[in-house]
Amino acid sequence: MTDKKSKSNKPTDTVQKPYEVLEVRTSYGMTLNLGNYESFRADAGVTVKMNRPLQEGDDAELLKDEMYDYAWKTVKAELKEQVKAIRDNSKKQEE
């Protein structure tokens, strides 16, 4: 009787991945209730690209995480600014 070992197609950390993440894209949206049956939808998105190819010794996962972190911060900051402007404008119209 032979021992059968199960083979898994699940990738491991030791398997070299056939791709490099050189670009990440994020988007964020928010809908505001302005009252009087009115609403405003604000969306912002950004694509962040590596400014150079990956090099030997680069931590690809860390670079990808840094790009996503930068992208999310950028999108959220822009959206906060746009939402504030809409709310301020809405308040002025009510006066």
C-alpha positions as CSV (number, residue, x, y, z in Angstrom):
1,M,0.0,0.0,0.0
2,T,1.4,3.4,-0.9
3,D,1.0,6.5,1.1
4,K,-0.9,9.2,-0.8
5,K,-0.1,12.7,0.1
6,S,-2.6,15.4,-0.7
7,K,-1.3,18.1,-3.0
8,S,-2.5,21.6,-2.7
9,N,-2.6,24.3,-5.4
10,K,-2.6,26.9,-2.7
11,P,0.3,29.4,-3.2
12,T,2.8,29.7,-0.4
13,D,5.1,32.5,0.6
14,T,8.0,30.6,-1.0
15,V,6.4,30.5,-4.5
16,Q,7.4,33.5,-6.6
17,K,4.4,35.3,-7.8
18,P,4.0,35.9,-11.6
19,Y,3.0,39.5,-11.2
20,E,4.2,42.8,-9.6
21,V,1.9,45.4,-8.2
22,L,3.0,48.7,-9.8
23,E,-0.2,50.5,-9.5
24,V,-3.1,50.7,-7.1
25,R,-6.5,52.3,-7.5
26,T,-8.9,53.4,-4.8
27,S,-12.2,55.2,-4.7
28,Y,-14.5,56.4,-2.0
29,G,-18.0,57.8,-2.0
30,M,-20.5,59.4,0.3
31,T,-24.1,60.4,0.0
32,L,-25.3,63.4,2.1
33,N,-28.9,64.1,3.0
34,L,-29.4,67.8,2.5
35,G,-33.0,67.9,3.8
36,N,-36.1,68.8,1.8
37,Y,-35.8,65.5,-0.1
38,E,-32.5,66.5,-1.6
39,S,-29.2,64.6,-1.4
40,F,-25.7,65.0,-2.8
41,R,-23.4,62.2,-3.9
42,A,-19.7,62.9,-3.7
43,D,-17.1,60.4,-5.2
44,A,-13.4,60.7,-5.4
45,G,-10.8,58.3,-6.8
46,V,-7.1,58.1,-7.3
47,T,-4.6,55.9,-9.0
48,V,-1.1,55.6,-7.5
49,K,1.7,54.3,-9.6
50,M,5.2,53.2,-8.7
51,N,7.7,55.8,-9.9
52,R,10.2,53.0,-10.6
53,P,10.2,49.3,-11.3
54,L,10.5,46.9,-8.4
55,Q,14.2,46.1,-7.7
56,E,16.0,43.2,-6.1
57,G,15.5,43.5,-2.3
58,D,12.3,45.6,-2.5
59,D,9.5,44.4,-0.2
60,A,6.7,44.4,-2.7
61,E,4.0,43.9,-0.1
62,L,5.2,46.8,2.0
63,L,5.4,49.0,-1.1
64,K,1.9,48.0,-2.1
65,D,0.6,48.7,1.4
66,E,2.3,52.2,1.4
67,M,0.7,53.0,-2.0
68,Y,-2.8,52.0,-0.7
69,D,-2.2,54.0,2.4
70,Y,-1.3,57.1,0.4
71,A,-4.2,56.6,-2.0
72,W,-6.8,56.2,0.8
73,K,-5.5,59.3,2.6
74,T,-5.5,61.3,-0.6
75,V,-9.1,60.3,-1.5
76,K,-10.5,60.8,1.9
77,A,-8.9,64.2,2.3
78,E,-10.3,65.3,-1.1
79,L,-13.8,64.0,-0.3
80,K,-13.8,65.7,3.2
81,E,-13.0,69.0,1.5
82,Q,-15.7,68.6,-1.1
83,V,-18.3,67.5,1.5
84,K,-17.4,70.5,3.7
85,A,-17.9,72.9,0.7
86,I,-21.3,71.4,-0.1
87,R,-22.5,71.6,3.5
88,D,-21.3,75.2,3.9
89,N,-23.0,76.1,0.6
90,S,-26.2,74.3,1.7
91,K,-26.2,76.3,5.0
92,K,-25.7,79.6,3.2
93,Q,-28.7,78.8,1.0
94,E,-30.9,78.1,4.0
95,E,-30.2,81.6,5.5
